[in-house]
Amino acid sequence: MTMKRLSPNALGGPFENIDDTPREGTRPTTSFDFDCPRRALFQRAARTGAAFSLIEVVLALSIVALGMLTILGLFPQGLTSAKNAADDSLCAMVAQDTIADRKIQIETGTNNAAIGVVGTNPNRWFDAKGKELFTTSPTNAMFNCLITATPNPSYPNLEITQVQIMWPWYNASTTTKTPAPPNTNTFVTEIVKY
């Protein structure tokens, strides 16, 4: 019986009629029975007994383990940097909110002691998400925002507004807040009075 099959010697060539009966000294060919260079490589390696020695395997594993330990050692530093960057961004947002409230206060002509009156130092409290806590002595505050508004002596229509943010506030004692929180950011701007 003859079938059309891909000839092993004519890869990518035309189909040709191949006899199914094996010739003398050869074995029958199938469409999956090609002389593959990879197979020859593996057969040659198996015949010669080539393999990795135990010392080579241990050395390779120790190099990989050293590299993995180095990479894993960077994770805590990366997490700390990410947390600090998030806190700094939140501080900037709280300061921007406080300064915007002060600008609104100046434009409307109101003096709200919670936002900042010239010559006073009111505290504002914010939680870990940046939401303001409207209370006088919060226990779960993350940020303490202290605003100081002073008139500019050279220009009477100009006010120097300083916003100081300290965090984490809940790490300090709930009554005396000592020791002081370890992180402080200070933002200074000038606001024009119309």
C-alpha positions, 0 to 999 in steps of 0.5 A: 500500500502506498500513501502520500507522506512527507519524505524525511529527506525532503523537509518542506519539499513536495509530497511524494509516494513512499512505500510502507514496506521497510527496505533492508537495513532501514526502519519504516518512516512516519511523518513524526520520525525525522532526524532531529538535531536536538534528538541527536544531541541528547542521544550523544550526551546520553552515550558519553555520560556528560552531566553536571557534577554535584559541585557544579549544581551546588555552586549554581544554586548558591549563586542563585540563592545569593541573588535572590537574598539580595533582591529580597533585601531590597523589598523592605527599603522599597516599601518604606520609600513608598510609605514615605512618598504616600505620606508626603503626598498626603501632607501636601494635600492637607497643606493645600486644603488648609491654604485654600480654606485660608484664602476663602476665609480672606476673600469672604472676610470671615475669621474662623479660628479653626482655619487660622486667624492672624496671630493665633495658632489653631490646630487642625486634625486629619486622619490617615486618609487625609479627611479632616477630623472636626474635634479639639482632641482627636485620639485617632488623628494621623496628621496635626496641622498647625497654621500661622497667619501673619501680616507682611510688615512691608505690604499690608495687603499681603499675608504670610501663611505657614502650615506645619504638619506633624505626623504620625500624631497617634504615636505620641502620648495621647495627653502630652504628645511627647515625644514629638512626632518624628516627621514634620513638613512646613509649607509657606505661602503668601496670600494677597488680601483684596 
